[in-house]
Amino acid sequence: MPADVHPGPEPDPALDGLRRAAAALRPELVALRRELHRHPEIGLDLPRTQARILAALDGLPLEITLGERLTSVTAVLRGARPGPAVLLRADLDALPVQEDTGLPHASAVPGAMHACGHDLHAAALVGAARLLAGCRELLCGSVVFMFQPGEEGDGGAGLMIEEGVLDAAGERVVAAYALHVAAALLPAGQVAGRPGPIMAAADRLRVAVVGRGGHGSSPHLALDPVPAACEAVLALQSMVTRRFDAFDPVVLTVGSFHAGTVDNVIPDRAEFAATVRSFSPAAREAVLEQAVRVVRGIGEAHGCRVDAAVEPGYPVTVNDPGEAAYAALTARRLIGAERYLELPRPLAGSEDFGLLAAHVPAAYLVFGACPPGADPAAAPYNHSAQARFDDAVLGDAAALLAALALGRTGG
């Protein structure tokens, strides 16, 4: 077998045992997920969520460490035999979204919702911990369970790396795995992945065009920043189409534009902000440098000062080719070849799992959780106030995470 493809777990008896145990565990995981969904927390400080995760792990033979700068949970399971350490990760935080699903277990917290499915991720990782603890005698090496707050823009993965999650087992993990549920795009139960880039880098560009205010009747006596800012927005779109390879694309979207207060006053400044997404380190570096140059040049042409700043976000999430092949093989053996799809291109969303993948070989999978009766092509997607997830997939999701760890450690 090629060196970059790790041997997958045998279909029998280990995978059959995981499937049966996961099916029995599913009602408990669904209940946990719905409890988490009803009580979402945002950001890095998730005390109620942390307490509920700890309660769900209670009684398992785990070495548990809590985060110092965030309410993370790191749990280590030691196998019965020596071997490498691997990491399984779930994010825990919700979004500042007012839920509009009408579900019986809808969020009871105004302005907060698990609209991205992190409640399913948490429940699935709890399930994987329970499954692996139940077959510890087959496990060679250690498994690090990473329960991470602050994925939604707060960089929780980076903080956990700084606090030692990659070495929690006493040695550096040799691989890291995660899955992300999708409320649309894929039918429930279908798993998708790919080698190489799977999620985009995401950065923020903030621009302020500073002129000189005046009366709307006499623009020649002022220095109007609004036309310059508008021209800069359009020029950025042209830059994307004319300066970047269509096969190594970038996406630049101006989502915020503010200037002035009334119609007959020329303001002193116009401001806008853009999300900038890219799929390779080279394109990421180039688009950020060129975007700043473009807006400054246009401001200079109009006689305006431009304050432009890039706020770095998350890097490209890159699946290691060997780990991606292993993850695909494991998924096919566990749930059936017909339920695994190789993505033809990366997704334009971003993820701080890319911070882990920059340190150790990693594989990131997308797990379909479109609700019954909904069309995956038309259902509300993640981050929508109407996003719904089929939590019946939790048994298979937990089994898949467990199988990835069991097979990779040689069980």
N, C-alpha and C positions, 0 to 999 in steps of 0.2 A: 504494500500500500504506500502511496506517495507520502513523503515526510510531512507535507502540509495538510494532509487529511487524517485526523485522529480517528482511531477505531471507535465506532459507535457501539452502544450497548446492544447486546443480543436481544432479539424480540422476546425470547422466553428463557428463563422464567421472570427475569427482573422487570421487564416492561409490562408483562401481563399482571404481575403483582402490583405495580404502580397504578395501572389503569383501574384495577378492582378497588384498591384502597382509596384512590382519588374519587371514584364514583360514590363510595360510602361516605366520604368526607364532605362531599359537595354541599349538602344542606347546611352544615355548620359554617362553611365558607360563605355561602350566600347570606346567611344571617349576619355574619361579621361584616360583610361588604355593605349591607343595607344599614347597619348601625353606623358605620363610618360615613356613609353617604348622608345620613340624616344629621350628622354633627360635623360638618366640614370645618377645617381650620386652614388659614392662609399663611404662607411664608415659611420662616425658619423656626418659629416657636409654635409647636403643635402639642401642647401638654396633654390634652384629652386623647388625641390620637396615639401619642406615645404610650400613655397608660393602657389604652385598649390593646395595643400590640403586645405589650409586656404581659398582660393578662392572658392573651391568646397563646403566648409561648410558654406560659408557666407550666412547670412539670416536665418540660423537655430537657434532655441532657445537653444544655447549651451554656457556653461561656459568654455572658452578656456585658457589653460596655455601652454606656450612654454618652452622647455627645456633650461637649463643653460649651460650644458656641451655637449649638442648635440642638433641637430635641430629637436627635437621631437615636437609632437602636442598631448596634452591631452585635450579631450573635454568631458564635463559632460552634460548629458541630464537628467533633473528632470521630473519624472512622475507626473501625475495629482493626484496620491494618494500616501500615504506613503508606504514604503516597503524597502527591502534590496537593496544594490548596487551590480551590477555585472560588469565585465570588458570584453570588446571585443578588441582583439589585431590584428594589421596588421603590418608587417615589410615593410620597404620602400627602403632599399638599394639594389644596383645592384652589379655585380661582375666584376672583371678585366678580362673580356673576350672580344675578338674581334668577333662581331656577324657575322655569316655566314649563314643567312637564306634567304636573298634576298627578304624579305617582304617589302611592301611599307612603313610600319611604322618602319622599322629597325632602330637600334640605329644610331644617327648622331654624337655620341661621340666616337672617336677612342679609342679602348681598354677598353670600358665599355659596358656592356649589362645586361639587366634584364633577365638573363639566368635561374633564379630560380623562376620567376613568382611573385616576390614581387609587381610588378606593378598591377597585378590582385588583390592581397591582399588589396592594398591600395584602389583601385577602389571599391572593394566589401565592405570594411568598410565604405567608404563614402556613398555607397548605403544603408547600414544598418542604418547609422545615419539619412539619409533622410527618410527612411521607418518608423523608430521609432518616429521621430519628427512628421510624418504625422498621427500617431495613439497614440499620447501622452496621450490622455484621457484614453487609456486602460492600460497604464504603471503604475505599482505600484513600487515605488522606483526609483532608478537612474541607468543610464548606463554610464560607463566610456569607452570612445573610445580612445584606445592607438595606436597612429601612431608612430612607433618605427624605428629610424635609426639603423645602425650598428649591424644587426643580423649576418652577414657573418664574424664572428670571432672577432668582436669588442666589444661584450658584451653589446650592447645597452640596453637590458632588465634590466641588473643589474644596469646600471646608472639611468634608469627611476625609478626603485624601490627605489634607494637611494634618488631620487628627489621627491618621494612621490606619484607615480602614483596609488599605491594600496589604498591610502586614499584620492584620489582627490575629492571624493564625500562628504568628511567630515566624513566618516566612512570607515572601512576596507571592501573591496568588499568581498562577500561571495563565489564568484566563478569567474573563468576566462575561456574564450573560444577563440579558434583560429582555422583557417583552413589553409591548405597548398595545393596549386594546384600541380598537377603532370602532366608533359608533356608525360609520358608513364606510364606503369604498369596498369592503370585503364582506362576504356572507359570514354569519356567525360560525365560528369554529374553523375557519380557514386561516392558515398561517402563511405569512409571506416574509421573505428575506432576500438578500443579495450580497455578494462580495463587494468590497470597496465602499464608496460613499453610499449611505442609506438615508441620512438626514443632513439638511443644509446647515452651514454656519449662519448665524444671525447676529448682526451688529446694528447699532443705531447711529444715524447721522442727524445732528442737530445744527440748524443754520439760523442765524439772525442777520438780516440785511438792515444796516443802519443808515438812514438818510437824514433829512431835515424836514420837519413837519411844516405845514402851512395851510392856507385856505384852499379848498377844492376849486375855487374859481380862478386861482392864479398858480397853477402848477410850476410855471417858470420861475417863480420866486421861492420855491421849495426844492427839495431833492427827494423825489417820491421813491420810497423803497419797494412799493408794491409791484410795479411793472418789472423791476429787476428780480424780485423774488419769484414772480410768475415765470419769467424767462428762465430762471435757474431751474425751476421744477421741470419745465419742458426740455431743457438742455440735458438734464440727467437722464430722461427717458431716451433721448437720442444717443447719448453716450453708451447706454446699455446695449442698444441694437447695433451700433457702429464700431464699438471698440472691443467687443468681447465675442469670442468664438461661440457659435450656437451650440457646439458640442461640449462646451465647458461654461454653462450659462451662469448669469447672475440675475437676480430679481431685485429691483429697487422700487419700493412703493412709498409714496408720500402720503401718510395717513393723517397728518395734522398740519393745518395752515392757519395762522392767526395774524391779523393786521387791523389796526384801527378800531374805532368805536361807533362812528356815525358816517353818513355818506358824504358830507361836505367838508370833511377835515382830512387832510393828508397826514398820515401818522409818521412818527419818527422812525419806526422800525416795523419790519415784517418778519415773522418767524415761521419756520416749518420744521417738521421732523419726519424722517424716513426710516423704514426698516430695510436693511440691505442683506440679501441672502446670496450665498455662493456655495459651490460644491467641491472646491479644491483650495488648498492653501494659497496657490499662486493667484487664482482668480480673486480670492478674498483680499489679499494684500493689494492687488492692482485696483480693484473697484473702489476701495476705501481711499486710496491715494488719489485716484483720478477724480472721484466725486468731489473731494475737497478742492482740488485744483480748478475744476469746472465752475463751482459756485463762486469761488474767489475771483476768477477771471471775469465772470459776468458782472459781479459787483463792481469791479474796477472799471469795466467799460461804461457803467452807469454813473460812476463817480461816488459810489456808496462803499462804505466799509462793510466787510463780511466777517462775522465771527462764526467759524465752522469747527465743529468738534465731533470726533468719532467716539462713541461709547462702546468698547468691545463687549461682545456678548459671548455666545457659545461657539466652539469650533465645529467643523464638519464632523459628524459621527461616521467613522469609517470601520466597517466590518473587516476584520482580518480574513484573508481568503481561506486559510485553513480552518479557522473557527467557524466561518460562515458555512463551509462545506460540511463540517461536523454537525452544526446545528440543523442544517437542512436534512441530513441523513437521519438524525435523531427524530426530527419531527415526522418524517415519512414512516419510519419504523413504528413510532408510537401511535400516531393517529391516522396513518394511511397516506400513500403517495398522492392520492387524488385531492387531498386537502392541503397540500403544500404548493405554494406558488412562488416562483422566483420573479421578483420585481424587475421590469425592464429598465427602470430608471429610479433614482433616489426620490424621496419625498421632500417637499420644500419646507416642511416644519423643521424645528430645531430642538435640540435635546442636550442637557448637560451630561448625559452618558458619554458623549464624545470626549469629555475630560478624562474619564476612566480609560476609554479606548486609546487615548494618547499615551497611556502608561503601560498597559498590558494588552495582549491580544484579546479581542472581544468580538462578540456577535450580538446583534440587536435584531429582534424579530417583531413583526406586527401581527397581532392576533385579532381576527375579526370578531366583533361583538355586536353586530347590527341586530336590533330587536326583531322578534318574530313578526312576520307580516310586512316589514318595511323593506323598501327597495334600497339596496346598498348604494346605488347611484344617485338617489335623491334624498336619503334620510339626513336629518340634521347631523352635522359632523362635530367632532370634538371641539370644545370651547363654545358651542352654541348653548343658549339658555334652554333649548328644547332637546339637547342631546340625551339620548337614552342608550343604555347598554344592556345587553342580554347577559345577566349574571349566571345563566346556565352553563356558560363556557368555563366557569371557574375550576371545575374538576380537571378538565383537560389542560388548562393553563398551569395549574399547580403541578400536574403530572409531568408536563413538558419541562418546567424549570427543574424539577427533581431529576428527571432523566438526563438532562444536560449535565448536571453535577455528577450524577452517579457514573455515567459513561466516561466523562472526562477524567475522573479520578481513578479509573481502571476497575470500577465495580462491575 
